[in-house]
Amino acid sequence: MKRVIGLLFLVWAALSAQRSQLAQVFADVPAKARPKLNPLAKDPTAALAGRKLFEDHCAMCHGSGGIGGKRAPSLMSVEVQQASPGEIFWVITNGVIRKGMPAWAKLPAPERWQIVAFLTQ
C-alpha cells in the first residue's frame, strides 16, 4: 500500500512540474503576441495539414498527437488548451530554448498556423 501511495505521489509531482513549466512558458509570451488570431481558423483542411506537420516535426518529442513523450510534455494539458492561438504560434516560432525546444521560425508562417489549428481543434 505504501508503494502505491508513493507511486501516486511521484506521478502527481511529475504532472504538477509539467503544468508549472507550461504555465511559465505561456507567461513569457509577449503581450502583443497574445491576441493574434489564427488566419486559418476557418479553413477545414488546416487542422489535418497541421496534424501531418506536427507528426513530422513535433511528435518525436511531444509524442504522437501531442500526448507527451520522454523529451517533452503533453500538449493536451489545460495550459495548452487554454492558451490563445497567438500564444501557441509565438511558442512554436520562438521555441523554448532553455527547455530544449527549438525555434520553428524556419517553417513558413502558414505551416506554423496549421500546427496551431491542429493543437486547438
N, CA and C of each residue as an Amber inpcrd file, in Angstrom:
protein
   363
   0.8150000  -1.1900000   0.0000000   0.0000000   0.0000000   0.0000000
   0.8670000   1.2650000   0.0000000   1.9410000   1.2480000   0.7800000
   2.8300000   2.4110000   0.8240000   3.4760000   2.6470000  -0.5430000
   3.7910000   1.5570000  -1.2460000   4.3840000   1.6930000  -2.5860000
   3.4080000   2.3420000  -3.5480000   2.1460000   1.9510000  -3.4700000
   1.1220000   2.5220000  -4.3430000   0.9670000   4.0130000  -4.0580000
   0.9110000   4.3750000  -2.8030000   0.7820000   5.7930000  -2.4230000
   2.0180000   6.5630000  -2.8820000   3.1890000   5.9740000  -2.7000000
   4.4200000   6.6170000  -3.1430000   4.4470000   6.8120000  -4.6530000
   4.0120000   5.7960000  -5.3940000   3.9590000   5.8860000  -6.8470000
   2.9660000   6.9570000  -7.2880000   1.8120000   6.9980000  -6.6750000
   0.8140000   8.0280000  -6.9990000   1.3700000   9.4230000  -6.7250000
   2.0900000   9.5720000  -5.6330000   2.6910000  10.8710000  -5.3170000
   3.7110000  11.2670000  -6.3790000   4.5320000  10.3310000  -6.8300000
   5.5230000  10.6340000  -7.8650000   4.8610000  11.0330000  -9.1790000
   3.7990000  10.3380000  -9.5590000   3.0660000  10.6930000 -10.7810000
   2.4740000  12.0830000 -10.6350000   1.8450000  12.3500000  -9.5070000
   1.2630000  13.6800000  -9.2540000   2.3420000  14.7610000  -9.3120000
   3.4820000  14.5190000  -8.7050000   4.5670000  15.5050000  -8.6930000
   5.0840000  15.7690000 -10.1070000   5.2270000  14.7170000 -10.8850000
   5.7040000  14.8910000 -12.2630000   4.7110000  15.6880000 -13.0860000
   3.4300000  15.3850000 -12.9580000   2.4060000  16.1290000 -13.7010000
   2.3430000  17.5830000 -13.2480000   2.4700000  17.8150000 -11.9670000
   2.4650000  19.1860000 -11.4580000   3.6540000  19.9750000 -11.9800000
   4.8110000  19.3380000 -12.0520000   6.0050000  20.0190000 -12.5650000
   5.8210000  20.3870000 -14.0240000   5.2280000  19.4770000 -14.8180000
   4.9760000  19.7760000 -16.2290000   4.0210000  20.9560000 -16.3500000
   2.9630000  20.9690000 -15.5390000   1.9870000  22.0560000 -15.6050000
   2.6350000  23.3930000 -15.2820000   3.4570000  23.4210000 -14.2530000
   4.0750000  24.6980000 -13.8910000   5.0660000  25.1430000 -14.9590000
   5.7460000  24.1900000 -15.6040000   6.6550000  24.5480000 -16.6930000
   5.8870000  25.1390000 -17.8630000   4.7620000  24.5340000 -18.2250000
   3.9530000  25.0510000 -19.3240000   3.3610000  26.4120000 -18.9780000
   2.9220000  26.5700000 -17.7500000   2.3840000  27.8610000 -17.3350000
   3.4520000  28.9380000 -17.4780000   4.6920000  28.6260000 -17.1110000
   5.7780000  29.5870000 -17.2380000   6.0780000  29.9000000 -18.6930000
   6.0000000  28.8990000 -19.5610000   6.2450000  29.1120000 -20.9880000
   5.2620000  30.1420000 -21.5250000   3.9850000  29.9840000 -21.2180000
   2.9840000  30.9210000 -21.7190000   3.0530000  32.2650000 -21.0090000
   3.5320000  32.2890000 -19.7850000   3.6980000  33.5680000 -19.0770000
   4.7780000  34.4160000 -19.7400000   5.7130000  33.7870000 -20.4240000
   6.8070000  34.5020000 -21.0870000   6.4280000  35.0770000 -22.4550000
   5.2450000  34.7440000 -22.9590000   4.8150000  35.2410000 -24.2760000
   4.5390000  36.7390000 -24.1780000   5.0900000  37.5430000 -25.0900000
   4.8440000  38.9940000 -25.0570000   3.3640000  39.3320000 -25.2440000
   2.9420000  40.3950000 -24.6110000   1.5300000  40.8160000 -24.6550000
   1.0350000  41.0340000 -26.0800000   1.8760000  41.5570000 -26.9580000
   1.4140000  41.8390000 -28.3220000   1.1510000  40.5690000 -29.1310000
   1.7210000  39.4420000 -28.7220000   1.5130000  38.1820000 -29.4390000
   0.2320000  37.4790000 -29.0050000  -0.2250000  37.7320000 -27.8000000
  -1.3540000  37.0040000 -27.2200000  -2.6560000  37.1150000 -28.0070000
  -3.0570000  38.3040000 -28.4620000  -4.3710000  38.4100000 -29.1130000
  -4.4170000  37.9890000 -30.5780000  -3.2910000  37.5960000 -31.1510000
  -3.2960000  37.2090000 -32.5710000  -4.2330000  36.0370000 -32.7960000
  -5.0100000  36.1460000 -33.8670000  -5.9330000  35.0820000 -34.2410000
  -5.3250000  34.2510000 -35.3560000  -5.7160000  33.0020000 -35.4150000
  -5.2210000  32.1100000 -36.4540000  -5.9290000  32.4570000 -37.7650000
  -5.1960000  32.9320000 -38.7680000  -5.8310000  33.2690000 -40.0410000
  -6.4010000  32.0510000 -40.7620000  -6.0320000  30.8500000 -40.3160000
  -6.5280000  29.6250000 -40.9380000  -7.6110000  28.9480000 -40.0990000
  -8.1120000  29.6300000 -39.0990000  -9.0680000  29.0260000 -38.1680000
 -10.3200000  28.4940000 -38.8590000 -10.7450000  29.1270000 -39.9300000
 -11.9720000  28.6950000 -40.6120000 -11.6960000  27.7650000 -41.7960000
 -10.4550000  27.4200000 -41.9990000 -10.0720000  26.5120000 -43.0890000
 -10.2040000  25.0790000 -42.5780000 -11.1590000  24.3130000 -43.1280000
 -11.3780000  22.9580000 -42.6180000 -10.2030000  22.0020000 -42.8470000
  -9.2980000  22.3340000 -43.7480000  -8.1550000  21.4540000 -44.0160000
  -6.9250000  21.8030000 -43.1770000  -6.9720000  22.9390000 -42.4880000
  -5.7920000  23.4010000 -41.7460000  -5.3920000  22.4450000 -40.6300000
  -6.3490000  21.9550000 -39.8520000  -6.0150000  21.0560000 -38.7400000
  -5.4550000  19.7260000 -39.2490000  -5.9900000  19.2360000 -40.3640000
  -5.4590000  17.9890000 -40.9380000  -4.0180000  18.1700000 -41.4060000
  -3.7600000  19.2740000 -42.0830000  -2.3910000  19.5710000 -42.5200000
  -1.4960000  19.7850000 -41.3020000  -2.0330000  20.4470000 -40.2800000
  -1.2770000  20.6890000 -39.0550000  -0.9090000  19.4070000 -38.3400000
  -1.8040000  18.4340000 -38.3700000  -1.5010000  17.1400000 -37.7450000
  -0.3160000  16.4740000 -38.4370000  -0.3050000  16.5060000 -39.7550000
   0.8140000  15.9160000 -40.5060000   2.1110000  16.6520000 -40.1830000
   2.0720000  17.9760000 -40.1690000   3.2610000  18.7510000 -39.8190000
   3.7120000  18.4440000 -38.3940000   2.7480000  18.3310000 -37.4770000
   3.0710000  18.0040000 -36.0880000   3.7780000  16.6610000 -36.0160000
   3.2320000  15.6670000 -36.7070000   3.8490000  14.3280000 -36.6830000
   5.2600000  14.3660000 -37.2850000   5.4580000  15.1940000 -38.3140000
   6.7690000  15.2880000 -38.9600000   7.8030000  16.0330000 -38.1160000
   7.3710000  17.0630000 -37.3730000   8.3250000  17.9500000 -36.7130000
   8.2820000  17.9220000 -35.1800000   7.1510000  17.5490000 -34.6000000
   6.9680000  17.7230000 -33.1550000   6.8040000  16.4240000 -32.3730000
   6.2490000  15.4040000 -33.0380000   5.9070000  14.1630000 -32.3400000
   7.1160000  13.4440000 -31.7600000   8.2940000  13.6370000 -32.3550000
   9.4750000  12.9440000 -31.8240000   9.7380000  13.3230000 -30.3680000
   9.3000000  14.5100000 -29.9700000   9.4670000  14.9280000 -28.5740000
   8.1470000  14.9200000 -27.8000000   7.0800000  15.4340000 -28.4280000
   5.7940000  15.5940000 -27.7430000   4.8800000  14.3840000 -27.8640000
   5.3170000  13.3460000 -28.5470000   4.5050000  12.1480000 -28.7050000
   3.4810000  12.2930000 -29.8190000   3.0540000  11.1730000 -30.3400000
   2.0650000  11.1760000 -31.4050000   0.7810000  11.8430000 -30.9270000
   0.2960000  12.7870000 -31.6990000  -0.9230000  13.5020000 -31.3270000
  -0.7290000  14.4930000 -30.2030000   0.4890000  14.6460000 -29.7290000
   0.7620000  15.6160000 -28.6640000   0.4720000  15.1210000 -27.2620000
   0.4240000  13.7930000 -27.0850000   0.0620000  13.2440000 -25.7780000
   1.2040000  13.2600000 -24.7630000   2.3710000  13.6900000 -25.2020000
   3.5270000  13.7410000 -24.3160000   4.5190000  12.6560000 -24.6620000
   5.7530000  12.9270000 -24.3600000   6.7990000  11.9660000 -24.6660000
   7.8760000  12.0200000 -23.6060000   8.9460000  11.3040000 -23.8610000
  10.0530000  11.2660000 -22.9080000  10.7790000  12.6070000 -22.8360000
  10.7450000  13.3660000 -23.9410000  11.5320000  14.5920000 -24.0090000
  10.7200000  15.8660000 -23.8580000   9.3950000  15.7860000 -23.9140000
   8.5820000  16.9990000 -23.8520000   7.1920000  16.6810000 -23.2990000
   6.5330000  17.6740000 -22.7220000   5.2450000  17.4300000 -22.0680000
   4.0940000  17.2490000 -23.0530000   2.9940000  16.7810000 -22.5170000
   1.7580000  16.6490000 -23.2750000   1.2560000  18.0320000 -23.6750000
   0.7600000  18.1320000 -24.8860000   0.1690000  19.3760000 -25.3520000
  -1.3500000  19.3240000 -25.2340000  -1.8560000  18.3000000 -24.5870000
  -3.2860000  18.1750000 -24.3290000  -3.6260000  18.7280000 -22.9470000
  -2.6450000  19.3250000 -22.2920000  -2.8440000  19.8660000 -20.9440000
  -3.7640000  21.0760000 -20.9640000  -4.2810000  21.3950000 -19.8080000
  -5.1640000  22.5550000 -19.6530000  -4.4500000  23.8360000 -20.0890000
  -3.1710000  23.9720000 -19.7320000  -2.4300000  25.1860000 -20.0720000
  -2.3740000  25.4140000 -21.5740000  -2.1320000  24.3630000 -22.3240000
  -2.0540000  24.4980000 -23.7780000  -3.4510000  24.7100000 -24.3500000
  -4.4150000  23.9560000 -23.8680000  -5.7650000  24.0700000 -24.3960000
  -6.3880000  25.4360000 -24.0950000  -5.9570000  26.0970000 -23.0290000
  -6.4750000  27.4260000 -22.6930000  -5.6420000  28.5550000 -23.2900000
  -4.5070000  28.2280000 -23.8660000  -3.6500000  29.2490000 -24.4760000
  -4.3160000  29.7860000 -25.7390000  -4.0690000  31.0390000 -26.0240000
  -4.6300000  31.6310000 -27.2390000  -3.8340000  31.1410000 -28.4530000
  -4.4450000  31.1930000 -29.6320000  -3.6920000  30.8200000 -30.8410000
  -2.4010000  31.6350000 -30.9860000  -2.4630000  32.9100000 -30.6450000
  -1.2740000  33.7530000 -30.7330000  -0.1640000  33.3010000 -29.8060000
  -0.5310000  32.8600000 -28.6080000   0.4680000  32.3640000 -27.6600000
   1.1310000  31.0900000 -28.1870000   0.3260000  30.1780000 -28.6950000
   0.8740000  28.9220000 -29.2210000   1.7650000  29.1940000 -30.4250000
   1.3080000  30.0760000 -31.3230000   2.0990000  30.4280000 -32.5020000
   3.4470000  31.0190000 -32.0780000   3.4350000  31.8920000 -31.0860000
   4.6670000  32.5230000 -30.6040000   5.6340000  31.4670000 -30.0630000
   5.1160000  30.5170000 -29.2800000   5.9770000  29.4720000 -28.7070000
   6.5510000  28.5910000 -29.8140000   5.7310000  28.2240000 -30.7920000
   6.2380000  27.4140000 -31.9130000   7.3260000  28.1870000 -32.6570000
   7.0770000  29.4510000 -32.9150000   8.0090000  30.2800000 -33.6720000
   9.3280000  30.4840000 -32.9440000   9.2610000  30.7640000 -31.6490000
  10.4500000  31.1300000 -30.8740000  11.0660000  29.9900000 -30.0850000
  10.3210000  28.9040000 -29.9190000  10.8240000  27.7800000 -29.1530000
  10.9110000  28.0820000 -27.6670000  11.4000000  27.1310000 -26.9330000
  11.6650000  27.2760000 -25.5010000  13.0650000  26.7130000 -25.3170000
  14.0230000  27.5010000 -25.7180000  15.4100000  27.0480000 -25.8180000
  15.9180000  26.4800000 -24.4920000  15.5930000  27.1180000 -23.3800000
  16.0970000  26.6480000 -22.0800000  15.5370000  25.2840000 -21.6870000
  14.4570000  24.8690000 -22.3410000  13.8660000  23.5540000 -22.0840000
  14.1380000  22.5720000 -23.2140000  14.9020000  23.0020000 -24.2290000
  15.2860000  22.1120000 -25.3100000  14.3890000  22.1460000 -26.5370000
  13.3690000  23.0210000 -26.5370000  12.5070000  23.1090000 -27.7120000
  13.0940000  24.1050000 -28.6950000  13.3740000  23.6650000 -29.9130000
  13.9490000  24.5940000 -30.8930000  12.9030000  25.5820000 -31.4010000
  13.3860000  26.6820000 -31.9150000  12.5150000  27.6360000 -32.5970000
  12.1700000  27.0530000 -33.9640000  10.9080000  27.1910000 -34.3670000
  10.4690000  26.6620000 -35.6550000  10.1690000  27.7890000 -36.6330000
  10.8440000  28.9150000 -36.4830000  10.6460000  30.0610000 -37.3810000
  11.0030000  29.7090000 -38.8190000  11.8070000  28.6650000 -39.0180000
  12.1770000  28.2780000 -40.3820000  10.9870000  27.7000000 -41.1500000
   9.9830000  27.1950000 -40.4290000   8.7560000  26.7550000 -41.1000000
   7.9910000  27.9920000 -41.5580000   7.4310000  27.9810000 -42.7420000
   6.6390000  29.1270000 -43.1820000   5.4850000  29.3870000 -42.2040000
   5.1300000  30.6480000 -42.0370000   4.0720000  31.0190000 -41.0940000
   2.7800000  30.2300000 -41.3180000   2.3260000  30.0350000 -42.5730000
   1.0930000  29.2610000 -42.7400000   1.1910000  27.8390000 -42.1680000
   2.3550000  27.2310000 -42.2500000   2.5260000  25.8920000 -41.6900000
   2.4860000  25.9350000 -40.1640000   3.0810000  26.9590000 -39.5750000
   3.0080000  27.0970000 -38.1160000   1.5620000  27.3080000 -37.6770000
   0.8000000  28.0930000 -38.4520000  -0.6110000  28.3010000 -38.1190000
  -1.4020000  27.0070000 -38.2890000  -1.0260000  26.1520000 -39.2270000
  -1.6950000  24.8610000 -39.3740000  -1.4610000  23.9910000 -38.1350000
  -0.2540000  24.0350000 -37.5990000   0.0290000  23.2890000 -36.3620000
  -0.8280000  23.8450000 -35.2340000  -0.9490000  25.1660000 -35.1570000
  -1.8170000  25.7890000 -34.1440000  -3.2500000  25.2820000 -34.3250000
  -3.7240000  25.2180000 -35.5660000  -5.0810000  24.7410000 -35.8390000
  -5.2560000  23.3130000 -35.3240000  -4.2630000  22.4790000 -35.5370000
  -4.3190000  21.0970000 -35.0490000  -4.3800000  21.0750000 -33.5260000
  -3.5400000  21.8630000 -32.8610000  -3.4800000  21.8410000 -31.4080000
  -4.7050000  22.4600000 -30.7370000  -5.4230000  23.3080000 -31.4450000
  -6.5730000  23.9970000 -30.8440000  -7.9140000  23.4630000 -31.3300000
  -7.9020000  22.4170000 -32.1090000  -9.1800000  21.8930000 -32.6320000
 -10.0240000  21.2590000 -31.5600000
